[in-house]
Amino acid sequence: MIKGLGITTVWTFDQQRTKAFFTEKLDFEVCSDLAVGDMRWVTVGAKDQPGVELALMSLDGPGLDPESAEALKKLVAKGVLGAGAFRTDDCRGDYERFRARGVEFVQEPKERAYGIEAIFRDDNGNWHSLTERSEELDFSKDFG
């Protein structure tokens, strides 16, 4: 039986730079950073949610055949891959704080049926949603 999400992947061109992005700009903490055979295993996570981690997977690492690696690199560089939604209690406040730290937002905080959402890109181009959940969900705002 599935118990929950443990680790999900964020693709990166440079694990060290991406680790710095998540820890310095978004206040995540490093969960692991170790050599595993021919690869480096780096995970980060939100301080308030232990047990859920982002694996910062190198686009140059083992496990991808050359053709797949090139295709994935192009998709990441174009910024078309989404990597997830992060919950917050203050979307507008975090938007201002993260923007002041140099985080690139492609959507300012916007009222949605499920709450307030802003969308940003990490240092590789992956997009992420920053979401403050609404107490009362009203899908007529987004879906008529």
Summary of the structure (lengths in Angstrom):
residues: 144
radius of gyration: 16.3
end to end distance: 37.1
largest distance: 52.5
contacts: 380
relative contact order: 0.18
helix: 26%
strand: 39%
